[in-house]
Amino acid sequence: MKRRVVVTGLGAVTPLGNTVDETWAGIRAGKSGLGPITLFDASEYAVRIAAEVKNFETAPWLDRKEARKMARFCQFVTVAAAQAIADAGFTKETISAAKSGIMIGNGIGGFEVIEASMKKYFEAGPGRVPPLSVPMFISNEGAGNISMLYGIQGVSWTLATACASSTDSLGMALDLVRAGRMDVCVAGGAEASITGFGIGAFSVLQTLATSFNDNPQQASRPFDRDREGFIMGEGAGILILEELEHAKARGAKIYAEFAGYGGSSDAYHITSPNPDGSGGALAITRALEDAGVKPEDVQYYNAHGTSTPINDPSETLMIKKAFGDHAYNMKVSSTKSMTGHCVGAAGAIEALICVKAICDGFYPPTINLENPDIEHGCDLDYVPITGVEGNIDVACSGSLGFGGHNGVVVMRKYK
């Protein structure tokens, strides 16, 4: 019999707020976290908007001196982890060093550190590269810093599957706790890609929206016929995953049960999803089977929903293939309409949103969805414009990454 795994702590740093409460309040209000880029001078760029984390402070969670040795993504995930660990009722002294672990998803690492270090290298030569460049930009430093901060001596891993990174990290953490390799796992993901090079590189891939620089809050519009591309976001999401009996023994509050995970690969294209949706549908089917859940048991699906011309129709088809006729009976929404696309952090933030949706009985909206792209098959109930109240027993969240990576998690009301 599988060991059951529950969620006992949450932490978030997102474009909607620097805590879980702030983020969830923004989701419920249908608030947009998009605006003009302030992290660098984007005046000469085709894309001058993004979903930035705002007014971020590492205090009181991190020592200021230590924080200066971390890249932005690392600061995000370490703060989110500190929030989640505290929310779960743990301290450095009470979290088990040997029977706890860390699983973090990250797509790129310290993008701004790479950019600044390479600039120094080309301008001043190899002897002037900042000495902390490598330990700051490598993607495993988020997990490493969390382990050092809390003395966690179980496995401390980082997983990179592009935009599916933190969904897949949650799935791997689920397996590790189920297998008994650990009782508690600090799991989630982080990303900070709003840099000159990052925006420039994604722009030339023609994946970003370019026509909304003067109206940024309207730019992310998944499943809408006027969508143009995604908007770069940033942030971190952390969930504390805990074996059920371990959580009950210490009297922990339980947000939800992490019931299942499924993954797959499109084996199709380096950046585009398979238009027939078959790879993603396989991940959904595997996740539902792993959770012991029938398609008709699911009330809510948090879609990858990037607002790109290619993703949204193929993902809609993927959902229809996996859920059959029930796809028209459940609610599907893309919270990227509010957070932008947080890349390696997206899956964890969206899984966290599913947990909150179950707890509060609230279906998050897809804001800016004014004219569904019926012509290209986007005809499901995407909860347009305004969220709605309603019971949610089972919620799924799906992520699709460059390279054809697909990951889906299933969260269930704890009973």
N, C-alpha and C positions, 0 to 999 in steps of 0.2 A: 504493500500500500504506500502511495506517495505521501511524503511529509507535506502537510499543508503550509503555505507561505502567506503571510499577511503583511500589510503595510502599516507600520507603527509610527512613522515620522516623515515629514515633508519639509523641503527647503527649496526656495526659488529666488533667482535673480533674473528678471525679464524686462523687456521693453515696457511692460505695463506696471512694473513696480519691483522693489527690491526685497520683497517678502512674499510668502504664499498669500497672505491676506490681501495685500495690495494687488497682486496679480489676479486673484480670483474676483476681487471687487471690480477690476477692469473688465474681466470676461463677462461678468453678470451685467455690467452696464453697457456692453457693446462698444467699449472704448478702443480707439486706435492708438497704438504705440508708435506710429510712424511720424517722421518729421524730417526737416532738413539735416543733412550730415553736419556734425560739429566736430567730429574726431580728427578730421583733416580738412584741408582746403579743397573742396570738390567743385569749385567754381568753373573749372575747365572740363569737367567730366560730363558725359552724356547722361549719367545718373547722378543726381545730387541729393537723393533722399535715402533714408534707411530707417530701421527700427532699432534705435540705440537704447542701451541701458542708460538711465538718467540719474544724476545725483548719487552715484554709487560711492559708498564709503566702506572700507574694509573693517573699520571699528564698529562694534566692540569685539568682533570675532577674531581679528588678526592683529598681531603686533605690527605697528607701522613699518618698523625696520625690516621685518620678515616679508611683509607685503611688497616692499620695493624690489625684492629679489624674484618676484613672480611675474609672469606674463599676465595679461588681462584675463585670458580664459581661465588661468589657474586661480587668480583671485576670485573670479565668479564662482567656480566650482567649490573652492575651499570654504567660502562664505556660505554657499547653499548647503554644503555638507554640515557645517557647524550649526546652522539653523535646524536642519533635519535631525541631527543627533540630539540636540537639546529638546526638540519637539517630541522625540521618542522617549525622553526621560533619562537619557544616558549622560554620563560625564566621562572624561578621560579615565577616571578611577573605576567607573562601574561597567563600562563596555569591555567585554572580554577580549583581551589581547590576542589570545590563541584561536578562539572560535568565532572571530569576526573577520570580515574581509571587505575589499573594495573593488568595485567594477565600474569604470568610467568610460563612456563613449566620447570620442573626440575626432573630428575629421581632419584638422589641419595643424593644430598646435598653436604656438605663439606667433601668429602671423605678423603682428607689429614688431616683434623682436627680430624675426627673420628679415623683415624689410629694412629696419634700421641698421642691423649688423651687416647686411650685404652692402648697403650704401656706404658704410664706413670702410668696408673691405675694398670696394672699387675706388673710393675717393682717396683713402689714406694708406692702403696697403694691408697685407696680412698681419703685420705687427700691431695694428691699431684696432683690430676686431675686439669689441668688449669681452672681457674674460668670462662673463656669465652668460654669453650668448647661447651656447649649447644647452646648459641646464635649464635655461628659461624657455627656450622654444620647443624642446622635445615634448611630444604630446602626452607622455606618461607622467609628467611632473605634477599634474593635478592629483592623480591617485597617490603619488609618492608623498606629496605635501600633506594630504589628509592623513595618511598612515603615520607620518612623523608627528603631526599635531596631536593625534589621539593615541599613539602607541599601539596601533593595530598591527599585529604581526601575522595575520593570515594573508592569503594571496592579495596582492594589490595590482590589479591588471587594468590595461587600457585597450579598448577595442576600437578599430577604425574601419567603418563601412560607410563612409561619406555621410549622407543625410539620414541613414538608418542606424548610425553608430550607437546612439543612446538607447534606442529601442532594442537593438541586439544586445547591448550591455545588460539591460534589465533581464532579457531572456537567459543570458548566461548566468547571471546572478541567481535567478530562479532555480536553475538546474543545480547550482552549487549548494544552495540551501536545502533543496529537496534531497540531494544525495548525502547530506549529513557532513559535508566538508566544512560547513560553518553553520552557526545558528543565526547570525546577523550579518547582513551585507549592506554596505553603504553604496547604493547603485544609482546611476544616472548619467549625466553628460554635460558638456560645456562647449562653447564656441565663442570666438571673438574675431570675426573676419571683416569687420568694417574698417578697412585700411585702404589707402590709395591703390596699392597693388591688388588687393582683394576685389574691390569694386571694379577696377579696370579689367581684371582677368575674367570675372563673371560677365561683364558687359560685352566683351568681344565674343563670348560664347553665345550671345544673344538670348540670355536667360532672364535678364532683368527688365522690369518695366521702365520705359524711357519717356513716356508722355505725361507723367504726373508730377513733374518737379515743382509745379506751382500749386499742386493740390495733393500733397502726399497722403493724407488720410483716406483718399479714395483709391489709392494705387493698388492695394492688395484686394482683389475681388475674385476669389475662387469661384469657378463654375459659372461666372457671368460671361455673356457674349462679348463684352468689351474688355476682358482681361488681356494682359499684354505680356506678363512675366512676373517673376516673384520679386519681393523686396527683401534685401538682406537684413536679417535680425542678428541678435547676439544674446548671450545669457547662459544660465545653467539651471538644471532641475535635478533634485536628488530625492530619492525615496529610500527609506529605511525598510528593508525586507527582513522579515523575522519568521523563524519557524513558529507555528501556532502555539504549541505547548510551552515553548520558551517564553513567548509573549504573555500567555495567560499566567504562567507561574510568577511573573514579576508584576502582574496587574497592569500591563500596558494598555493604553487606549488603542483600539484597532479601527483604522479608517475603512479598510476594504480587504478582500482576499485577492491576491495575485493568482489567478486561476490557471493561466496558460500562456504559452508563447509558441509561435511558429515562424520559421524563416525559410527563404527560398532564394534562388538566383534566376534572373531572366535568361541569362546566356544569350543576350541579344545585341546590346549596344553599350558603348562606354558611358554615354550620357543620357540617352533616351530610354524610357520604359517601353516594353513591348506593347504596341498598340492594342493587341488582343486581350491584354490584362491577365493572361494565363499565369504568369509567374507570381504576381501579387495575390491572385485568387488562391493559388496553392498555399501561400503563407497563411492566409486567413483560415483556410480549411484545416491546416495543421494546428493552428492556434486553438480553434474551436474543439478539435479532437483532443488536444492536450488538456484542455480545460474541462472536458466532459460536458460541453455545452452544445445544444442544437442551434442551428442558424436562427430559428424562430424565437429563441430565448433572448436574443440580443435586442436591446431597445435603442442603443446609441453607438454610433461609429464615428470616432474622431479621425477624419480623413487626412492624408498627407496634404492634399489640397493646396498646391503651390501657387495657383493662379497663372500657370503657364498654359499656352495653347495646347501643348502636347499632353501634359500630365492629366488635366482634369477629365477629359473624355475617357482616356484609357483607364484611369482609376475608377471612374463610375462604372465602366464595363467590368472591371475586376470585381467590384462589389456585387454587381448583378450576377456574375458567374458564381461567386462563392455563396451568396445568400438566396439566390433564386428569386421567387416572387416576393419573399419577405423583404427584399431590398426596398420595396415600395411601402412597406408597413413600418419600418424603423426610421429613426432620424439620423441624418448624416450631416456633419458640419465641419468646416475648416476654421480652426482658431488662428491659423496663420493670417487670416484677414485682419486680425488685431495685433498679433505679435510679430508679423513678418516671418521669414524663414530663418530659423535659428540654427540651421545646418546640423552639426553634430549634437547640439543640445535639444533640437526640436522634439525628438521622440520622448525624451524624459519629461520635458515640460508638458507635452500633450498627454502623456500617461498620468501625470499629476493632475491635470485638468479633468481627466476621466474619473479619477478618484474623488475629486471634489464634486463633480457632477453627480456621482452616486450618493455621496453624503448629503448633498443639499437638495437632491431631486430637481435638478435644473439642466436643461439642454442648452449648451452654449450656441450662440448664433454664428452664422456666416455673414458678417457685415459687408456692406457694399454690393450684395447680390440683388441687383435691381432687375436684371433681365437674364434669367437662366438660359444657358446655351442649349436650348432644346434641339436645335438643328444638328448638334454634334453629340446628342445623346445624354446631355446633363439634365435629367428629368426626375431626380429623386427629391425627397424632402430634405433640403439642405439647411433648414431653420433660418430662412432669410431675414436679415436686418436685426431682428429682436429675438433674444432667447426666450424659452418657454419653460414653465414649471411642469413637472411630471415625474412620476416614479421611474427610477432606473435601477434594475436589478443586475444587469450585465452590460458592460460597456467595453468596446474594443478601440484600440488606437493602432493605426498603421503608418509605417514609414517606408519610403522608397528612395534608395540612394543611387548616385552615379555608380556605374559598374554593374548595375542590375541587382543590387542588394535589396531584399524585401524583408521586413520584419513586422510582426503583429503581436500585440499583447492583449490579454483578456483580463479585465478587472471585474470582480463580482461583489455584490453586497455581502458583507460578513453576516452569517447567520449561525 
